[in-house]
Amino acid sequence: MTGVAETMRKKLEAALSPERLEIVDDSESHRGHGGYREGGESHFNMEIIAEAFTGASRVARQRMVFDVLGEELAGPVHALSLRCIAPGEPR
């Protein structure tokens, strides 16, 4: 993993200390659609399990991630699909 994905990983690990963080570059499946960029790293799927999400609503959890990744979302990332889970919750 390099570039945008690695930058996002480092920021999320520093801010949320997740026990699990899976980042999947799904850009290729969006070829020909808005925001697609040759070389990928424009569309991502993420699953994050973090204690920081405990007691927070789904929207609040997503806002936590958006706050951390504001720079990437304003630039190279066109789409981000999130699964934000607190430890012990069903996946």
mmCIF file as gemmi writes it, N, C-alpha and C atoms, coordinates in Angstrom:
data_model
loop_
_atom_site.group_PDB
_atom_site.id
_atom_site.type_symbol
_atom_site.label_atom_id
_atom_site.label_alt_id
_atom_site.label_comp_id
_atom_site.label_asym_id
_atom_site.label_entity_id
_atom_site.label_seq_id
_atom_site.pdbx_PDB_ins_code
_atom_site.Cartn_x
_atom_site.Cartn_y
_atom_site.Cartn_z
_atom_site.occupancy
_atom_site.B_iso_or_equiv
_atom_site.pdbx_formal_charge
_atom_site.auth_seq_id
_atom_site.auth_asym_id
_atom_site.pdbx_PDB_model_num
ATOM 1 N N . MET Axp A 1 ? 0.849 -1.166 0 1 0 ? 1 A 1
ATOM 2 C CA . MET Axp A 1 ? 0 0 0 1 0 ? 1 A 1
ATOM 3 C C . MET Axp A 1 ? 0.898 1.235 0 1 0 ? 1 A 1
ATOM 4 N N . THR Axp A 2 ? 0.598 2.156 -0.877 1 0 ? 2 A 1
ATOM 5 C CA . THR Axp A 2 ? 1.412 3.373 -0.966 1 0 ? 2 A 1
ATOM 6 C C . THR Axp A 2 ? 0.523 4.592 -1.15 1 0 ? 2 A 1
ATOM 7 N N . GLY Axp A 3 ? 1.127 5.738 -1.177 1 0 ? 3 A 1
ATOM 8 C CA . GLY Axp A 3 ? 0.432 6.96 -1.517 1 0 ? 3 A 1
ATOM 9 C C . GLY Axp A 3 ? -0.718 7.325 -0.598 1 0 ? 3 A 1
ATOM 10 N N . VAL Axp A 4 ? -1.875 7.582 -1.192 1 0 ? 4 A 1
ATOM 11 C CA . VAL Axp A 4 ? -3.05 8.057 -0.473 1 0 ? 4 A 1
ATOM 12 C C . VAL Axp A 4 ? -3.49 7.058 0.599 1 0 ? 4 A 1
ATOM 13 N N . ALA Axp A 5 ? -3.543 5.8 0.251 1 0 ? 5 A 1
ATOM 14 C CA . ALA Axp A 5 ? -3.995 4.778 1.21 1 0 ? 5 A 1
ATOM 15 C C . ALA Axp A 5 ? -3.083 4.725 2.432 1 0 ? 5 A 1
ATOM 16 N N . GLU Axp A 6 ? -1.792 4.786 2.214 1 0 ? 6 A 1
ATOM 17 C CA . GLU Axp A 6 ? -0.846 4.726 3.336 1 0 ? 6 A 1
ATOM 18 C C . GLU Axp A 6 ? -0.949 5.98 4.199 1 0 ? 6 A 1
ATOM 19 N N . THR Axp A 7 ? -1.139 7.124 3.58 1 0 ? 7 A 1
ATOM 20 C CA . THR Axp A 7 ? -1.318 8.372 4.327 1 0 ? 7 A 1
ATOM 21 C C . THR Axp A 7 ? -2.565 8.288 5.195 1 0 ? 7 A 1
ATOM 22 N N . MET Axp A 8 ? -3.658 7.776 4.627 1 0 ? 8 A 1
ATOM 23 C CA . MET Axp A 8 ? -4.893 7.638 5.398 1 0 ? 8 A 1
ATOM 24 C C . MET Axp A 8 ? -4.699 6.668 6.554 1 0 ? 8 A 1
ATOM 25 N N . ARG Axp A 9 ? -4.014 5.566 6.305 1 0 ? 9 A 1
ATOM 26 C CA . ARG Axp A 9 ? -3.75 4.579 7.364 1 0 ? 9 A 1
ATOM 27 C C . ARG Axp A 9 ? -2.995 5.224 8.525 1 0 ? 9 A 1
ATOM 28 N N . LYS Axp A 10 ? -1.942 5.938 8.231 1 0 ? 10 A 1
ATOM 29 C CA . LYS Axp A 10 ? -1.126 6.568 9.278 1 0 ? 10 A 1
ATOM 30 C C . LYS Axp A 10 ? -1.945 7.571 10.088 1 0 ? 10 A 1
ATOM 31 N N . LYS Axp A 11 ? -2.74 8.388 9.415 1 0 ? 11 A 1
ATOM 32 C CA . LYS Axp A 11 ? -3.557 9.38 10.109 1 0 ? 11 A 1
ATOM 33 C C . LYS Axp A 11 ? -4.605 8.725 11.005 1 0 ? 11 A 1
ATOM 34 N N . LEU Axp A 12 ? -5.271 7.701 10.485 1 0 ? 12 A 1
ATOM 35 C CA . LEU Axp A 12 ? -6.305 7.016 11.272 1 0 ? 12 A 1
ATOM 36 C C . LEU Axp A 12 ? -5.704 6.274 12.458 1 0 ? 12 A 1
ATOM 37 N N . GLU Axp A 13 ? -4.559 5.639 12.254 1 0 ? 13 A 1
ATOM 38 C CA . GLU Axp A 13 ? -3.905 4.946 13.37 1 0 ? 13 A 1
ATOM 39 C C . GLU Axp A 13 ? -3.502 5.933 14.462 1 0 ? 13 A 1
ATOM 40 N N . ALA Axp A 14 ? -2.999 7.086 14.086 1 0 ? 14 A 1
ATOM 41 C CA . ALA Axp A 14 ? -2.577 8.082 15.066 1 0 ? 14 A 1
ATOM 42 C C . ALA Axp A 14 ? -3.767 8.68 15.809 1 0 ? 14 A 1
ATOM 43 N N . ALA Axp A 15 ? -4.862 8.913 15.11 1 0 ? 15 A 1
ATOM 44 C CA . ALA Axp A 15 ? -6.012 9.599 15.705 1 0 ? 15 A 1
ATOM 45 C C . ALA Axp A 15 ? -6.955 8.67 16.465 1 0 ? 15 A 1
ATOM 46 N N . LEU Axp A 16 ? -7.159 7.456 15.956 1 0 ? 16 A 1
ATOM 47 C CA . LEU Axp A 16 ? -8.194 6.575 16.514 1 0 ? 16 A 1
ATOM 48 C C . LEU Axp A 16 ? -7.655 5.299 17.16 1 0 ? 16 A 1
ATOM 49 N N . SER Axp A 17 ? -6.403 5.006 16.994 1 0 ? 17 A 1
ATOM 50 C CA . SER Axp A 17 ? -5.796 3.781 17.528 1 0 ? 17 A 1
ATOM 51 C C . SER Axp A 17 ? -6.686 2.551 17.291 1 0 ? 17 A 1
ATOM 52 N N . PRO Axp A 18 ? -7.035 2.28 16.04 1 0 ? 18 A 1
ATOM 53 C CA . PRO Axp A 18 ? -7.935 1.159 15.774 1 0 ? 18 A 1
ATOM 54 C C . PRO Axp A 18 ? -7.301 -0.189 16.093 1 0 ? 18 A 1
ATOM 55 N N . GLU Axp A 19 ? -8.139 -1.133 16.526 1 0 ? 19 A 1
ATOM 56 C CA . GLU Axp A 19 ? -7.631 -2.494 16.71 1 0 ? 19 A 1
ATOM 57 C C . GLU Axp A 19 ? -7.655 -3.23 15.379 1 0 ? 19 A 1
ATOM 58 N N . ARG Axp A 20 ? -8.441 -2.725 14.444 1 0 ? 20 A 1
ATOM 59 C CA . ARG Axp A 20 ? -8.447 -3.269 13.08 1 0 ? 20 A 1
ATOM 60 C C . ARG Axp A 20 ? -8.721 -2.115 12.124 1 0 ? 20 A 1
ATOM 61 N N . LEU Axp A 21 ? -7.96 -2.079 11.037 1 0 ? 21 A 1
ATOM 62 C CA . LEU Axp A 21 ? -8.158 -1.079 10.002 1 0 ? 21 A 1
ATOM 63 C C . LEU Axp A 21 ? -7.88 -1.729 8.657 1 0 ? 21 A 1
ATOM 64 N N . GLU Axp A 22 ? -8.92 -1.891 7.876 1 0 ? 22 A 1
ATOM 65 C CA . GLU Axp A 22 ? -8.789 -2.472 6.546 1 0 ? 22 A 1
ATOM 66 C C . GLU Axp A 22 ? -9.136 -1.396 5.531 1 0 ? 22 A 1
ATOM 67 N N . ILE Axp A 23 ? -8.221 -1.148 4.613 1 0 ? 23 A 1
ATOM 68 C CA . ILE Axp A 23 ? -8.422 -0.161 3.559 1 0 ? 23 A 1
ATOM 69 C C . ILE Axp A 23 ? -8.301 -0.885 2.228 1 0 ? 23 A 1
ATOM 70 N N . VAL Axp A 24 ? -9.361 -0.811 1.423 1 0 ? 24 A 1
ATOM 71 C CA . VAL Axp A 24 ? -9.38 -1.468 0.118 1 0 ? 24 A 1
ATOM 72 C C . VAL Axp A 24 ? -9.553 -0.401 -0.961 1 0 ? 24 A 1
ATOM 73 N N . ASP Axp A 25 ? -8.611 -0.36 -1.896 1 0 ? 25 A 1
ATOM 74 C CA . ASP Axp A 25 ? -8.708 0.553 -3.03 1 0 ? 25 A 1
ATOM 75 C C . ASP Axp A 25 ? -9.658 -0.083 -4.046 1 0 ? 25 A 1
ATOM 76 N N . ASP Axp A 26 ? -10.829 0.514 -4.182 1 0 ? 26 A 1
ATOM 77 C CA . ASP Axp A 26 ? -11.878 -0.009 -5.063 1 0 ? 26 A 1
ATOM 78 C C . ASP Axp A 26 ? -11.995 0.825 -6.345 1 0 ? 26 A 1
ATOM 79 N N . SER Axp A 27 ? -10.968 1.599 -6.644 1 0 ? 27 A 1
ATOM 80 C CA . SER Axp A 27 ? -11.013 2.54 -7.759 1 0 ? 27 A 1
ATOM 81 C C . SER Axp A 27 ? -11.275 1.872 -9.102 1 0 ? 27 A 1
ATOM 82 N N . GLU Axp A 28 ? -10.65 0.739 -9.335 1 0 ? 28 A 1
ATOM 83 C CA . GLU Axp A 28 ? -10.764 0.102 -10.652 1 0 ? 28 A 1
ATOM 84 C C . GLU Axp A 28 ? -12.206 -0.252 -11.003 1 0 ? 28 A 1
ATOM 85 N N . SER Axp A 29 ? -13.017 -0.58 -10.01 1 0 ? 29 A 1
ATOM 86 C CA . SER Axp A 29 ? -14.415 -0.93 -10.305 1 0 ? 29 A 1
ATOM 87 C C . SER Axp A 29 ? -15.241 0.309 -10.668 1 0 ? 29 A 1
ATOM 88 N N . HIS Axp A 30 ? -14.63 1.492 -10.586 1 0 ? 30 A 1
ATOM 89 C CA . HIS Axp A 30 ? -15.322 2.74 -10.934 1 0 ? 30 A 1
ATOM 90 C C . HIS Axp A 30 ? -14.785 3.352 -12.224 1 0 ? 30 A 1
ATOM 91 N N . ARG Axp A 31 ? -14.025 2.576 -12.98 1 0 ? 31 A 1
ATOM 92 C CA . ARG Axp A 31 ? -13.483 3.062 -14.257 1 0 ? 31 A 1
ATOM 93 C C . ARG Axp A 31 ? -14.631 3.569 -15.129 1 0 ? 31 A 1
ATOM 94 N N . GLY Axp A 32 ? -14.47 4.757 -15.664 1 0 ? 32 A 1
ATOM 95 C CA . GLY Axp A 32 ? -15.493 5.344 -16.527 1 0 ? 32 A 1
ATOM 96 C C . GLY Axp A 32 ? -16.538 6.162 -15.775 1 0 ? 32 A 1
ATOM 97 N N . HIS Axp A 33 ? -16.492 6.134 -14.455 1 0 ? 33 A 1
ATOM 98 C CA . HIS Axp A 33 ? -17.432 6.901 -13.64 1 0 ? 33 A 1
ATOM 99 C C . HIS Axp A 33 ? -16.765 8.181 -13.138 1 0 ? 33 A 1
ATOM 100 N N . GLY Axp A 34 ? -17.569 9.076 -12.59 1 0 ? 34 A 1
ATOM 101 C CA . GLY Axp A 34 ? -17.071 10.331 -12.058 1 0 ? 34 A 1
ATOM 102 C C . GLY Axp A 34 ? -16.018 10.12 -10.986 1 0 ? 34 A 1
ATOM 103 N N . GLY Axp A 35 ? -14.973 10.901 -11.055 1 0 ? 35 A 1
ATOM 104 C CA . GLY Axp A 35 ? -13.933 10.848 -10.035 1 0 ? 35 A 1
ATOM 105 C C . GLY Axp A 35 ? -12.873 9.79 -10.264 1 0 ? 35 A 1
ATOM 106 N N . TYR Axp A 36 ? -13.076 8.9 -11.252 1 0 ? 36 A 1
ATOM 107 C CA . TYR Axp A 36 ? -12.066 7.867 -11.504 1 0 ? 36 A 1
ATOM 108 C C . TYR Axp A 36 ? -10.79 8.529 -12.006 1 0 ? 36 A 1
ATOM 109 N N . ARG Axp A 37 ? -9.666 8.03 -11.523 1 0 ? 37 A 1
ATOM 110 C CA . ARG Axp A 37 ? -8.361 8.526 -11.929 1 0 ? 37 A 1
ATOM 111 C C . ARG Axp A 37 ? -7.504 7.333 -12.328 1 0 ? 37 A 1
ATOM 112 N N . GLU Axp A 38 ? -6.846 7.426 -13.445 1 0 ? 38 A 1
ATOM 113 C CA . GLU Axp A 38 ? -5.924 6.37 -13.868 1 0 ? 38 A 1
ATOM 114 C C . GLU Axp A 38 ? -4.881 6.166 -12.776 1 0 ? 38 A 1
ATOM 115 N N . GLY Axp A 39 ? -4.637 4.948 -12.402 1 0 ? 39 A 1
ATOM 116 C CA . GLY Axp A 39 ? -3.684 4.653 -11.337 1 0 ? 39 A 1
ATOM 117 C C . GLY Axp A 39 ? -4.344 4.403 -9.997 1 0 ? 39 A 1
ATOM 118 N N . GLY Axp A 40 ? -5.652 4.659 -9.914 1 0 ? 40 A 1
ATOM 119 C CA . GLY Axp A 40 ? -6.398 4.342 -8.698 1 0 ? 40 A 1
ATOM 120 C C . GLY Axp A 40 ? -6.247 5.364 -7.594 1 0 ? 40 A 1
ATOM 121 N N . GLU Axp A 41 ? -6.5 4.896 -6.378 1 0 ? 41 A 1
ATOM 122 C CA . GLU Axp A 41 ? -6.457 5.691 -5.157 1 0 ? 41 A 1
ATOM 123 C C . GLU Axp A 41 ? -7.423 6.879 -5.184 1 0 ? 41 A 1
ATOM 124 N N . SER Axp A 42 ? -8.625 6.608 -5.706 1 0 ? 42 A 1
ATOM 125 C CA . SER Axp A 42 ? -9.672 7.633 -5.71 1 0 ? 42 A 1
ATOM 126 C C . SER Axp A 42 ? -10.943 7.144 -5.013 1 0 ? 42 A 1
ATOM 127 N N . HIS Axp A 43 ? -11.152 5.835 -4.958 1 0 ? 43 A 1
ATOM 128 C CA . HIS Axp A 43 ? -12.343 5.236 -4.358 1 0 ? 43 A 1
ATOM 129 C C . HIS Axp A 43 ? -11.896 4.161 -3.365 1 0 ? 43 A 1
ATOM 130 N N . PHE Axp A 44 ? -12.369 4.265 -2.116 1 0 ? 44 A 1
ATOM 131 C CA . PHE Axp A 44 ? -11.926 3.329 -1.09 1 0 ? 44 A 1
ATOM 132 C C . PHE Axp A 44 ? -13.091 2.782 -0.284 1 0 ? 44 A 1
ATOM 133 N N . ASN Axp A 45 ? -12.915 1.557 0.198 1 0 ? 45 A 1
ATOM 134 C CA . ASN Axp A 45 ? -13.793 0.941 1.19 1 0 ? 45 A 1
ATOM 135 C C . ASN Axp A 45 ? -12.941 0.743 2.444 1 0 ? 45 A 1
ATOM 136 N N . MET Axp A 46 ? -13.513 1.082 3.619 1 0 ? 46 A 1
ATOM 137 C CA . MET Axp A 46 ? -12.776 0.914 4.867 1 0 ? 46 A 1
ATOM 138 C C . MET Axp A 46 ? -13.638 0.238 5.912 1 0 ? 46 A 1
ATOM 139 N N . GLU Axp A 47 ? -12.993 -0.603 6.693 1 0 ? 47 A 1
ATOM 140 C CA . GLU Axp A 47 ? -13.598 -1.132 7.905 1 0 ? 47 A 1
ATOM 141 C C . GLU Axp A 47 ? -12.654 -0.76 9.04 1 0 ? 47 A 1
ATOM 142 N N . ILE Axp A 48 ? -13.215 -0.085 10.034 1 0 ? 48 A 1
ATOM 143 C CA . ILE Axp A 48 ? -12.424 0.38 11.172 1 0 ? 48 A 1
ATOM 144 C C . ILE Axp A 48 ? -13.099 -0.096 12.455 1 0 ? 48 A 1
ATOM 145 N N . ILE Axp A 49 ? -12.347 -0.791 13.282 1 0 ? 49 A 1
ATOM 146 C CA . ILE Axp A 49 ? -12.827 -1.172 14.611 1 0 ? 49 A 1
ATOM 147 C C . ILE Axp A 49 ? -11.979 -0.404 15.609 1 0 ? 49 A 1
ATOM 148 N N . ALA Axp A 50 ? -12.647 0.464 16.379 1 0 ? 50 A 1
ATOM 149 C CA . ALA Axp A 50 ? -11.909 1.315 17.311 1 0 ? 50 A 1
ATOM 150 C C . ALA Axp A 50 ? -12.732 1.602 18.555 1 0 ? 50 A 1
ATOM 151 N N . GLU Axp A 51 ? -12.065 1.593 19.691 1 0 ? 51 A 1
ATOM 152 C CA . GLU Axp A 51 ? -12.69 1.93 20.969 1 0 ? 51 A 1
ATOM 153 C C . GLU Axp A 51 ? -13.286 3.337 20.92 1 0 ? 51 A 1
ATOM 154 N N . ALA Axp A 52 ? -12.694 4.219 20.137 1 0 ? 52 A 1
ATOM 155 C CA . ALA Axp A 52 ? -13.177 5.603 20.024 1 0 ? 52 A 1
ATOM 156 C C . ALA Axp A 52 ? -14.623 5.676 19.552 1 0 ? 52 A 1
ATOM 157 N N . PHE Axp A 53 ? -15.117 4.627 18.916 1 0 ? 53 A 1
ATOM 158 C CA . PHE Axp A 53 ? -16.49 4.617 18.396 1 0 ? 53 A 1
ATOM 159 C C . PHE Axp A 53 ? -17.521 4.184 19.437 1 0 ? 53 A 1
ATOM 160 N N . THR Axp A 54 ? -17.068 3.66 20.553 1 0 ? 54 A 1
ATOM 161 C CA . THR Axp A 54 ? -17.983 3.172 21.584 1 0 ? 54 A 1
ATOM 162 C C . THR Axp A 54 ? -18.913 4.283 22.049 1 0 ? 54 A 1
ATOM 163 N N . GLY Axp A 55 ? -20.217 4.015 21.984 1 0 ? 55 A 1
ATOM 164 C CA . GLY Axp A 55 ? -21.225 4.966 22.429 1 0 ? 55 A 1
ATOM 165 C C . GLY Axp A 55 ? -21.57 6.047 21.427 1 0 ? 55 A 1
ATOM 166 N N . ALA Axp A 56 ? -20.866 6.111 20.316 1 0 ? 56 A 1
ATOM 167 C CA . ALA Axp A 56 ? -21.123 7.135 19.304 1 0 ? 56 A 1
ATOM 168 C C . ALA Axp A 56 ? -22.107 6.606 18.254 1 0 ? 56 A 1
ATOM 169 N N . SER Axp A 57 ? -22.919 7.492 17.716 1 0 ? 57 A 1
ATOM 170 C CA . SER Axp A 57 ? -23.854 7.114 16.656 1 0 ? 57 A 1
ATOM 171 C C . SER Axp A 57 ? -23.079 6.817 15.369 1 0 ? 57 A 1
ATOM 172 N N . ARG Axp A 58 ? -23.752 6.205 14.429 1 0 ? 58 A 1
ATOM 173 C CA . ARG Axp A 58 ? -23.127 5.903 13.133 1 0 ? 58 A 1
ATOM 174 C C . ARG Axp A 58 ? -22.626 7.189 12.472 1 0 ? 58 A 1
ATOM 175 N N . VAL Axp A 59 ? -23.432 8.224 12.505 1 0 ? 59 A 1
ATOM 176 C CA . VAL Axp A 59 ? -23.055 9.504 11.896 1 0 ? 59 A 1
ATOM 177 C C . VAL Axp A 59 ? -21.86 10.118 12.622 1 0 ? 59 A 1
ATOM 178 N N . ALA Axp A 60 ? -21.855 10.078 13.942 1 0 ? 60 A 1
ATOM 179 C CA . ALA Axp A 60 ? -20.737 10.627 14.716 1 0 ? 60 A 1
ATOM 180 C C . ALA Axp A 60 ? -19.443 9.874 14.406 1 0 ? 60 A 1
ATOM 181 N N . ARG Axp A 61 ? -19.535 8.577 14.245 1 0 ? 61 A 1
ATOM 182 C CA . ARG Axp A 61 ? -18.352 7.773 13.918 1 0 ? 61 A 1
ATOM 183 C C . ARG Axp A 61 ? -17.789 8.189 12.565 1 0 ? 61 A 1
ATOM 184 N N . GLN Axp A 62 ? -18.678 8.345 11.595 1 0 ? 62 A 1
ATOM 185 C CA . GLN Axp A 62 ? -18.226 8.749 10.268 1 0 ? 62 A 1
ATOM 186 C C . GLN Axp A 62 ? -17.61 10.141 10.302 1 0 ? 62 A 1
ATOM 187 N N . ARG Axp A 63 ? -18.186 11.029 11.088 1 0 ? 63 A 1
ATOM 188 C CA . ARG Axp A 63 ? -17.624 12.383 11.211 1 0 ? 63 A 1
ATOM 189 C C . ARG Axp A 63 ? -16.227 12.346 11.807 1 0 ? 63 A 1
ATOM 190 N N . MET Axp A 64 ? -15.992 11.435 12.759 1 0 ? 64 A 1
ATOM 191 C CA . MET Axp A 64 ? -14.648 11.3 13.33 1 0 ? 64 A 1
ATOM 192 C C . MET Axp A 64 ? -13.638 10.982 12.226 1 0 ? 64 A 1
ATOM 193 N N . VAL Axp A 65 ? -14.01 10.055 11.365 1 0 ? 65 A 1
ATOM 194 C CA . VAL Axp A 65 ? -13.124 9.654 10.27 1 0 ? 65 A 1
ATOM 195 C C . VAL Axp A 65 ? -12.963 10.812 9.278 1 0 ? 65 A 1
ATOM 196 N N . PHE Axp A 66 ? -14.057 11.466 8.933 1 0 ? 66 A 1
ATOM 197 C CA . PHE Axp A 66 ? -13.993 12.589 7.991 1 0 ? 66 A 1
ATOM 198 C C . PHE Axp A 66 ? -13.114 13.706 8.527 1 0 ? 66 A 1
ATOM 199 N N . ASP Axp A 67 ? -13.182 13.962 9.829 1 0 ? 67 A 1
ATOM 200 C CA . ASP Axp A 67 ? -12.35 15.004 10.437 1 0 ? 67 A 1
ATOM 201 C C . ASP Axp A 67 ? -10.861 14.667 10.29 1 0 ? 67 A 1
ATOM 202 N N . VAL Axp A 68 ? -10.531 13.4 10.478 1 0 ? 68 A 1
ATOM 203 C CA . VAL Axp A 68 ? -9.132 12.969 10.366 1 0 ? 68 A 1
ATOM 204 C C . VAL Axp A 68 ? -8.652 13.036 8.913 1 0 ? 68 A 1
ATOM 205 N N . LEU Axp A 69 ? -9.533 12.692 7.976 1 0 ? 69 A 1
ATOM 206 C CA . LEU Axp A 69 ? -9.14 12.585 6.568 1 0 ? 69 A 1
ATOM 207 C C . LEU Axp A 69 ? -9.602 13.775 5.721 1 0 ? 69 A 1
ATOM 208 N N . GLY Axp A 70 ? -9.825 14.912 6.339 1 0 ? 70 A 1
ATOM 209 C CA . GLY Axp A 70 ? -10.331 16.078 5.624 1 0 ? 70 A 1
ATOM 210 C C . GLY Axp A 70 ? -9.516 16.461 4.402 1 0 ? 70 A 1
ATOM 211 N N . GLU Axp A 71 ? -8.206 16.44 4.534 1 0 ? 71 A 1
ATOM 212 C CA . GLU Axp A 71 ? -7.33 16.827 3.422 1 0 ? 71 A 1
ATOM 213 C C . GLU Axp A 71 ? -7.473 15.868 2.244 1 0 ? 71 A 1
ATOM 214 N N . GLU Axp A 72 ? -7.523 14.58 2.527 1 0 ? 72 A 1
ATOM 215 C CA . GLU Axp A 72 ? -7.649 13.574 1.458 1 0 ? 72 A 1
ATOM 216 C C . GLU Axp A 72 ? -9.028 13.653 0.795 1 0 ? 72 A 1
ATOM 217 N N . LEU Axp A 73 ? -10.063 13.886 1.603 1 0 ? 73 A 1
ATOM 218 C CA . LEU Axp A 73 ? -11.414 13.964 1.052 1 0 ? 73 A 1
ATOM 219 C C . LEU Axp A 73 ? -11.613 15.233 0.222 1 0 ? 73 A 1
ATOM 220 N N . ALA Axp A 74 ? -10.841 16.258 0.492 1 0 ? 74 A 1
ATOM 221 C CA . ALA Axp A 74 ? -10.929 17.494 -0.282 1 0 ? 74 A 1
ATOM 222 C C . ALA Axp A 74 ? -10.09 17.412 -1.557 1 0 ? 74 A 1
ATOM 223 N N . GLY Axp A 75 ? -9.273 16.379 -1.656 1 0 ? 75 A 1
ATOM 224 C CA . GLY Axp A 75 ? -8.374 16.276 -2.8 1 0 ? 75 A 1
ATOM 225 C C . GLY Axp A 75 ? -8.504 14.977 -3.555 1 0 ? 75 A 1
ATOM 226 N N . PRO Axp A 76 ? -7.576 14.058 -3.333 1 0 ? 76 A 1
ATOM 227 C CA . PRO Axp A 76 ? -7.496 12.874 -4.193 1 0 ? 76 A 1
ATOM 228 C C . PRO Axp A 76 ? -8.604 11.835 -4.002 1 0 ? 76 A 1
ATOM 229 N N . VAL Axp A 77 ? -9.268 11.807 -2.849 1 0 ? 77 A 1
ATOM 230 C CA . VAL Axp A 77 ? -10.286 10.774 -2.603 1 0 ? 77 A 1
ATOM 231 C C . VAL Axp A 77 ? -11.643 11.282 -3.084 1 0 ? 77 A 1
ATOM 232 N N . HIS Axp A 78 ? -12.203 10.552 -4.04 1 0 ? 78 A 1
ATOM 233 C CA . HIS Axp A 78 ? -13.508 10.913 -4.594 1 0 ? 78 A 1
ATOM 234 C C . HIS Axp A 78 ? -14.641 10.26 -3.816 1 0 ? 78 A 1
ATOM 235 N N . ALA Axp A 79 ? -14.434 9.013 -3.367 1 0 ? 79 A 1
ATOM 236 C CA . ALA Axp A 79 ? -15.488 8.278 -2.666 1 0 ? 79 A 1
ATOM 237 C C . ALA Axp A 79 ? -14.88 7.421 -1.566 1 0 ? 79 A 1
ATOM 238 N N . LEU Axp A 80 ? -15.592 7.385 -0.431 1 0 ? 80 A 1
ATOM 239 C CA . LEU Axp A 80 ? -15.126 6.617 0.723 1 0 ? 80 A 1
ATOM 240 C C . LEU Axp A 80 ? -16.325 5.933 1.359 1 0 ? 80 A 1
ATOM 241 N N . SER Axp A 81 ? -16.315 4.613 1.353 1 0 ? 81 A 1
ATOM 242 C CA . SER Axp A 81 ? -17.356 3.82 1.997 1 0 ? 81 A 1
ATOM 243 C C . SER Axp A 81 ? -16.81 3.332 3.333 1 0 ? 81 A 1
ATOM 244 N N . LEU Axp A 82 ? -17.563 3.583 4.41 1 0 ? 82 A 1
ATOM 245 C CA . LEU Axp A 82 ? -17.07 3.29 5.759 1 0 ? 82 A 1
ATOM 246 C C . LEU Axp A 82 ? -17.931 2.287 6.502 1 0 ? 82 A 1
ATOM 247 N N . ARG Axp A 83 ? -17.266 1.4 7.256 1 0 ? 83 A 1
ATOM 248 C CA . ARG Axp A 83 ? -17.891 0.567 8.286 1 0 ? 83 A 1
ATOM 249 C C . ARG Axp A 83 ? -17.123 0.871 9.553 1 0 ? 83 A 1
ATOM 250 N N . CYS Axp A 84 ? -17.734 1.641 10.427 1 0 ? 84 A 1
ATOM 251 C CA . CYS Axp A 84 ? -17.1 2.059 11.679 1 0 ? 84 A 1
ATOM 252 C C . CYS Axp A 84 ? -17.743 1.282 12.816 1 0 ? 84 A 1
ATOM 253 N N . ILE Axp A 85 ? -16.953 0.46 13.495 1 0 ? 85 A 1
ATOM 254 C CA . ILE Axp A 85 ? -17.476 -0.481 14.467 1 0 ? 85 A 1
ATOM 255 C C . ILE Axp A 85 ? -16.715 -0.315 15.79 1 0 ? 85 A 1
ATOM 256 N N . ALA Axp A 86 ? -17.446 -0.381 16.883 1 0 ? 86 A 1
ATOM 257 C CA . ALA Axp A 86 ? -16.807 -0.397 18.194 1 0 ? 86 A 1
ATOM 258 C C . ALA Axp A 86 ? -16.478 -1.863 18.555 1 0 ? 86 A 1
ATOM 259 N N . PRO Axp A 87 ? -15.433 -2.103 19.335 1 0 ? 87 A 1
ATOM 260 C CA . PRO Axp A 87 ? -15.097 -3.471 19.733 1 0 ? 87 A 1
ATOM 261 C C . PRO Axp A 87 ? -16.303 -4.171 20.376 1 0 ? 87 A 1
ATOM 262 N N . GLY Axp A 88 ? -16.488 -5.422 19.998 1 0 ? 88 A 1
ATOM 263 C CA . GLY Axp A 88 ? -17.588 -6.204 20.55 1 0 ? 88 A 1
ATOM 264 C C . GLY Axp A 88 ? -18.88 -6.111 19.776 1 0 ? 88 A 1
ATOM 265 N N . GLU Axp A 89 ? -19.003 -5.142 18.877 1 0 ? 89 A 1
ATOM 266 C CA . GLU Axp A 89 ? -20.208 -5.043 18.048 1 0 ? 89 A 1
ATOM 267 C C . GLU Axp A 89 ? -20.129 -6.048 16.908 1 0 ? 89 A 1
ATOM 268 N N . PRO Axp A 90 ? -21.27 -6.512 16.431 1 0 ? 90 A 1
ATOM 269 C CA . PRO Axp A 90 ? -21.252 -7.441 15.3 1 0 ? 90 A 1
ATOM 270 C C . PRO Axp A 90 ? -20.713 -6.77 14.038 1 0 ? 90 A 1
ATOM 271 N N . ARG Axp A 91 ? -20.018 -7.558 13.27 1 0 ? 91 A 1
ATOM 272 C CA . ARG Axp A 91 ? -19.462 -7.048 12.009 1 0 ? 91 A 1
ATOM 273 C C . ARG Axp A 91 ? -20.38 -7.465 10.919 1 0 ? 91 A 1
